[in-house]
Amino acid sequence: MKHLAEYRDAEKAKRLAAEIHRVATRPWAIMEVCGGQTHSIIRNGVDQLLPPKVELIHGPGCPVCVTPLETIDRALAIAVKPGVIFCSFGDMLRVPGSRDNLFAVKAAGGDVRVVYSPLDAVKLAHAQPDREVVFLAIGFETTAPANAMAVKLARQQGLKNFSMLVSHVLVPPAIEAIMRSPGNRVNAFLAAGHVCSVMGTWQYPPIAERFRVPIVVTGFEPLDLLEGIRRTVMQLEQGRHEVENAYARVVTERGNEPAQAVVAEVFAPVDRSWRGIGVIPASGWRLTDAYRDFDAEVRFGVTDVTAVESPLCKSGEVLRGTGWA
């Protein structure tokens, strides 16, 4: 707990909150981009420590939250096929598609498995050569390096029965889309530290300059968030619009360049639909042409799937017990 307790110190939190109260003289709306930050803010009562003038607007959310219906529908269309082992992180199983979810398919007898790493799916494909193993790859930039390495490893091992359904989303295009939205009232952003640990901060200065909006990179502990908010309010009060790194123990300007290199080799930008938002240009990744043999959308012909009801079950009956009906 040593490296956690020091970022949860109640007295330090009170001092940071008092400083924010002292500095804030006008109403400001600050958006935290990541759902993990939102969870920490609510769980630790960070929002309750802030002055009324400082409003936190909860951003697009976690990648699970923004995964669109059509991606889940494609996943369902693949997961119900005979001979398929469909692998996913556990938090995706209850995300609803148009009619069903992966949990419903699993409950009805489909071979849907929870894994803890994309490499688990690669190992499974190696151990089950007579089955098609598909991994649902979602996430911000944070999870992309591991997913890219899984595809590279599958190719190195000559696996013909492994593929990936990719639904990555990217933070900078989302920030730009929010700033361009007609009803936008966001004055500043708290950027997600885990994304920047991979990608660095170099992508953000042009956005801060173009929209004249402060962007402060923060972690996820209470003191991280309060310090990020303090720096943001200071910038707003002083009329500055800069990128600040309040998470320097993890994040650097250039980020993890080897990780970025493998991502650039395996993934290419694509327009991506975000649940509840719509299509944001160049806000996602797909597999590059060099790795298209591992693209589950192509392999299973589900590129144009927009809705599917599992033939394994009647969705109305199954979903009634999942919380999504």
C-alpha positions as CSV (number, residue, x, y, z in Angstrom):
1,M,0.0,0.0,0.0
2,K,3.0,2.3,0.3
3,H,2.7,3.7,-3.2
4,L,-1.1,4.1,-3.0
5,A,-1.5,5.5,0.5
6,E,0.6,8.5,-0.2
7,Y,-1.8,9.5,-3.0
8,R,-4.8,9.0,-0.7
9,D,-3.8,11.2,2.2
10,A,-6.9,13.0,3.6
11,E,-5.0,16.0,4.9
12,K,-3.3,16.7,1.7
13,A,-6.6,16.3,-0.1
14,K,-8.1,18.9,2.1
15,R,-5.3,21.3,1.4
16,L,-5.5,20.8,-2.3
17,A,-9.3,21.3,-2.2
18,A,-8.8,24.5,-0.1
19,E,-6.4,25.8,-2.8
20,I,-9.0,25.1,-5.5
21,H,-11.6,27.0,-3.5
22,R,-9.2,29.9,-3.1
23,V,-8.2,30.1,-6.8
24,A,-11.6,29.6,-8.4
25,T,-13.4,32.9,-8.9
26,R,-15.5,32.1,-12.0
27,P,-17.6,29.1,-13.1
28,W,-15.6,26.5,-14.9
29,A,-16.6,23.2,-16.6
30,I,-13.8,20.6,-16.7
31,M,-14.2,17.2,-18.4
32,E,-12.4,14.1,-17.3
33,V,-12.0,11.9,-20.4
34,C,-11.8,8.5,-18.9
35,G,-14.4,6.5,-17.1
36,G,-11.7,5.2,-14.7
37,Q,-11.2,8.8,-13.6
38,T,-15.0,9.2,-13.2
39,H,-15.1,6.1,-11.0
40,S,-12.3,7.4,-8.8
41,I,-13.9,10.8,-8.5
42,I,-17.2,9.5,-7.4
43,R,-15.9,6.7,-5.2
44,N,-13.5,9.0,-3.3
45,G,-15.9,12.0,-3.2
46,V,-13.5,14.2,-5.1
47,D,-16.4,16.1,-6.6
48,Q,-17.8,16.8,-3.2
49,L,-14.6,18.6,-2.2
50,L,-14.8,21.1,-5.0
51,P,-16.3,24.6,-4.9
52,P,-19.7,25.1,-6.6
53,K,-18.0,27.2,-9.3
54,V,-16.0,24.1,-10.5
55,E,-18.1,21.6,-12.4
56,L,-16.9,18.2,-13.5
57,I,-18.5,17.0,-16.7
58,H,-18.1,13.2,-17.1
59,G,-16.6,12.5,-20.5
60,P,-17.2,9.8,-23.1
61,G,-16.4,7.1,-20.5
62,C,-14.5,3.9,-20.7
63,P,-14.0,2.0,-23.9
64,V,-16.6,-0.5,-22.7
65,C,-19.2,2.3,-22.4
66,V,-18.5,3.7,-25.9
67,T,-18.4,0.4,-27.8
68,P,-21.2,0.7,-30.3
69,L,-24.1,-1.6,-31.0
70,E,-22.8,-2.7,-34.3
71,T,-19.5,-4.0,-32.8
72,I,-21.5,-6.1,-30.3
73,D,-23.7,-7.3,-33.1
74,R,-20.7,-8.4,-35.1
75,A,-19.3,-10.1,-32.0
76,L,-22.6,-12.0,-31.5
77,A,-22.7,-13.0,-35.2
78,I,-19.3,-14.5,-34.8
79,A,-19.8,-16.0,-31.3
80,V,-22.8,-18.1,-32.4
81,K,-21.0,-19.7,-35.3
82,P,-20.2,-23.5,-34.9
83,G,-16.5,-24.2,-34.0
84,V,-15.8,-20.7,-32.7
85,I,-14.3,-19.9,-29.3
86,F,-15.0,-16.3,-28.7
87,C,-12.7,-14.6,-26.1
88,S,-13.3,-11.3,-24.3
89,F,-12.5,-9.5,-21.2
90,G,-15.3,-10.0,-18.6
91,D,-16.6,-6.5,-18.6
92,M,-17.8,-6.8,-22.2
93,L,-20.1,-9.8,-21.7
94,R,-23.1,-7.8,-20.5
95,V,-22.7,-4.8,-23.0
96,P,-25.9,-4.9,-25.1
97,G,-26.1,-5.2,-28.8
98,S,-29.3,-4.5,-30.7
99,R,-31.0,-7.5,-29.1
100,D,-28.6,-9.8,-27.3
101,N,-25.3,-9.7,-25.5
102,L,-22.4,-12.1,-25.2
103,F,-23.5,-13.2,-21.7
104,A,-26.8,-14.4,-23.3
105,V,-24.9,-16.3,-26.0
106,K,-22.7,-17.9,-23.3
107,A,-25.8,-18.8,-21.1
108,A,-27.4,-20.4,-24.1
109,G,-24.4,-22.7,-24.8
110,G,-22.1,-20.6,-27.0
111,D,-18.4,-21.0,-26.3
112,V,-17.7,-17.5,-25.0
113,R,-14.7,-17.4,-22.7
114,V,-13.4,-14.7,-20.3
115,V,-9.6,-14.1,-20.7
116,Y,-7.3,-11.8,-18.9
117,S,-5.0,-11.0,-21.8
118,P,-5.1,-11.3,-25.6
119,L,-2.1,-13.6,-25.3
120,D,-4.5,-16.0,-23.5
121,A,-6.5,-16.2,-26.7
122,V,-3.3,-16.8,-28.7
123,K,-2.4,-19.7,-26.4
124,L,-5.9,-21.1,-26.7
125,A,-5.7,-21.0,-30.5
126,H,-2.4,-22.9,-30.3
127,A,-3.9,-25.5,-28.0
128,Q,-7.1,-25.9,-30.1
129,P,-6.0,-26.0,-33.7
130,D,-9.4,-27.4,-34.8
131,R,-11.3,-24.4,-33.5
132,E,-11.5,-20.8,-34.6
133,V,-10.4,-18.5,-31.7
134,V,-11.5,-14.9,-31.9
135,F,-10.5,-12.1,-29.5
136,L,-12.6,-9.0,-29.0
137,A,-10.0,-6.1,-28.9
138,I,-11.4,-3.0,-27.3
139,G,-9.8,-0.1,-25.4
140,F,-8.2,3.3,-25.7
141,E,-4.6,3.5,-26.8
142,T,-3.7,1.8,-23.5
143,T,-4.5,-1.7,-24.5
144,A,-3.5,-1.5,-28.1
145,P,0.2,-2.5,-27.7
146,A,-0.8,-5.9,-26.1
147,N,-3.4,-6.5,-28.8
148,A,-0.9,-5.6,-31.5
149,M,1.7,-8.0,-30.0
150,A,-0.9,-10.8,-29.9
151,V,-1.5,-10.5,-33.6
152,K,2.3,-10.4,-34.3
153,L,2.8,-13.5,-32.1
154,A,0.0,-15.3,-33.9
155,R,1.6,-14.6,-37.2
156,Q,5.1,-15.7,-36.0
157,Q,3.6,-18.9,-34.7
158,G,1.8,-19.5,-38.1
159,L,-1.6,-19.7,-36.4
160,K,-4.4,-19.8,-39.0
161,N,-7.2,-20.2,-36.5
162,F,-6.7,-16.9,-34.6
163,S,-8.4,-13.6,-35.4
164,M,-9.3,-10.3,-33.8
165,L,-12.4,-8.2,-33.8
166,V,-11.0,-4.7,-33.3
167,S,-12.9,-1.8,-31.8
168,H,-10.2,0.5,-30.5
169,V,-11.0,4.2,-29.9
170,L,-8.6,7.1,-29.6
171,V,-8.7,10.0,-27.2
172,P,-7.4,13.0,-29.2
173,P,-10.0,12.8,-31.9
174,A,-12.7,12.5,-29.3
175,I,-11.5,15.7,-27.6
176,E,-11.6,17.5,-30.9
177,A,-15.1,16.2,-31.6
178,I,-16.3,17.5,-28.2
179,M,-14.8,20.9,-28.8
180,R,-16.4,21.2,-32.2
181,S,-19.8,20.1,-31.0
182,P,-22.4,23.0,-31.2
183,G,-23.6,22.7,-27.6
184,N,-20.1,22.3,-26.1
185,R,-19.4,24.1,-22.8
186,V,-16.2,22.3,-21.7
187,N,-13.5,24.7,-20.7
188,A,-10.7,22.2,-20.0
189,F,-9.8,18.6,-20.0
190,L,-8.2,16.1,-17.6
191,A,-6.4,13.7,-19.9
192,A,-6.1,10.0,-18.9
193,G,-2.7,9.1,-17.5
194,H,-2.8,5.5,-18.7
195,V,-3.4,6.5,-22.3
196,C,-0.5,9.0,-22.1
197,S,1.8,6.5,-20.5
198,V,1.7,4.8,-23.9
199,M,1.2,7.7,-26.3
200,G,2.9,10.5,-24.4
201,T,1.6,14.1,-24.4
202,W,3.0,15.2,-27.8
203,Q,-0.4,14.9,-29.5
204,Y,-2.2,17.4,-27.2
205,P,-0.4,20.8,-27.6
206,P,-1.9,21.3,-31.1
207,I,-5.4,20.6,-29.7
208,A,-4.9,22.9,-26.7
209,E,-3.7,25.7,-29.0
210,R,-6.4,25.2,-31.7
211,F,-9.3,25.3,-29.2
212,R,-7.6,27.4,-26.6
213,V,-8.3,24.8,-23.9
214,P,-6.1,23.6,-21.1
215,I,-5.3,19.9,-21.0
216,V,-3.8,18.4,-17.8
217,V,-2.7,14.8,-17.7
218,T,-3.6,13.2,-14.4
219,G,-3.6,9.8,-12.7
220,F,-6.5,8.1,-10.9
221,E,-5.8,8.5,-7.2
222,P,-7.6,11.2,-5.3
223,L,-4.6,13.4,-4.9
224,D,-3.7,12.9,-8.6
225,L,-7.2,14.1,-9.6
226,L,-7.2,17.1,-7.2
227,E,-3.8,18.2,-8.3
228,G,-5.0,17.9,-11.9
229,I,-8.1,20.0,-11.2
230,R,-6.0,22.6,-9.3
231,R,-3.6,23.0,-12.2
232,T,-6.5,23.2,-14.6
233,V,-8.3,25.9,-12.6
234,M,-5.1,27.9,-12.3
235,Q,-4.7,27.9,-16.1
236,L,-8.3,28.9,-16.6
237,E,-8.1,31.7,-14.1
238,Q,-4.9,33.0,-15.7
239,G,-6.2,32.7,-19.3
240,R,-3.7,30.1,-20.3
241,H,-4.3,27.0,-22.5
242,E,-1.4,24.7,-22.1
243,V,-0.7,21.0,-21.8
244,E,0.5,20.1,-18.3
245,N,1.7,16.7,-17.0
246,A,0.5,16.2,-13.5
247,Y,1.4,12.5,-13.7
248,A,5.1,12.7,-14.3
249,R,5.9,9.6,-12.3
250,V,4.3,7.6,-15.2
251,V,4.0,9.8,-18.2
252,T,6.6,11.4,-20.4
253,E,6.3,13.7,-23.4
254,R,7.2,11.0,-26.0
255,G,5.5,8.1,-24.2
256,N,6.4,4.5,-24.8
257,E,8.0,4.7,-28.3
258,P,8.5,0.9,-28.8
259,A,4.9,0.3,-28.0
260,Q,3.9,3.1,-30.4
261,A,6.0,1.4,-33.1
262,V,4.3,-2.0,-32.8
263,V,0.9,-0.3,-32.8
264,A,1.7,1.6,-35.9
265,E,2.8,-1.6,-37.6
266,V,-0.3,-3.5,-36.8
267,F,-3.1,-0.9,-36.7
268,A,-4.2,1.9,-39.0
269,P,-6.6,4.8,-38.4
270,V,-10.2,4.4,-39.2
271,D,-13.5,6.3,-38.7
272,R,-15.1,4.8,-35.6
273,S,-18.6,4.9,-34.2
274,W,-18.9,5.7,-30.4
275,R,-22.0,4.6,-28.5
276,G,-24.1,7.6,-27.7
277,I,-21.9,10.0,-29.7
278,G,-21.8,8.8,-33.3
279,V,-19.0,8.5,-35.9
280,I,-15.9,10.4,-35.1
281,P,-13.4,10.6,-38.0
282,A,-10.1,8.8,-37.6
283,S,-11.0,8.0,-34.0
284,G,-10.2,4.3,-34.1
285,W,-7.9,1.7,-35.3
286,R,-8.3,-1.3,-37.5
287,L,-5.8,-4.0,-38.6
288,T,-3.4,-2.8,-41.4
289,D,-3.6,-4.5,-44.8
290,A,-0.5,-6.5,-43.8
291,Y,-2.4,-8.1,-41.0
292,R,-5.9,-8.3,-42.6
293,D,-5.7,-12.1,-42.5
294,F,-6.3,-11.8,-38.8
295,D,-9.3,-9.5,-39.1
296,A,-12.4,-11.3,-37.7
297,E,-14.7,-9.0,-39.6
298,V,-13.3,-10.1,-42.9
299,R,-12.7,-13.7,-42.0
300,F,-16.3,-14.2,-40.9
301,G,-18.0,-11.8,-43.3
302,V,-19.6,-9.7,-40.7
303,T,-18.5,-6.2,-41.9
304,D,-22.0,-5.3,-42.8
305,V,-23.8,-6.8,-39.8
306,T,-25.9,-4.2,-38.0
307,A,-28.1,-6.4,-35.9
308,V,-28.3,-10.0,-34.9
309,E,-30.4,-12.1,-32.7
310,S,-28.7,-15.2,-31.4
311,P,-30.2,-18.4,-32.9
312,L,-29.2,-20.1,-29.6
313,C,-31.7,-18.2,-27.6
314,K,-34.7,-16.0,-27.5
315,S,-33.2,-12.7,-26.4
316,G,-36.3,-11.5,-24.5
317,E,-36.2,-14.5,-22.3
318,V,-32.4,-14.5,-21.7
319,L,-31.9,-10.7,-21.3
320,R,-34.6,-10.5,-18.7
321,G,-32.1,-11.9,-16.2
322,T,-29.1,-9.8,-17.3
323,G,-30.1,-6.3,-16.3
324,W,-30.3,-5.1,-19.9
325,A,-33.9,-6.0,-20.7
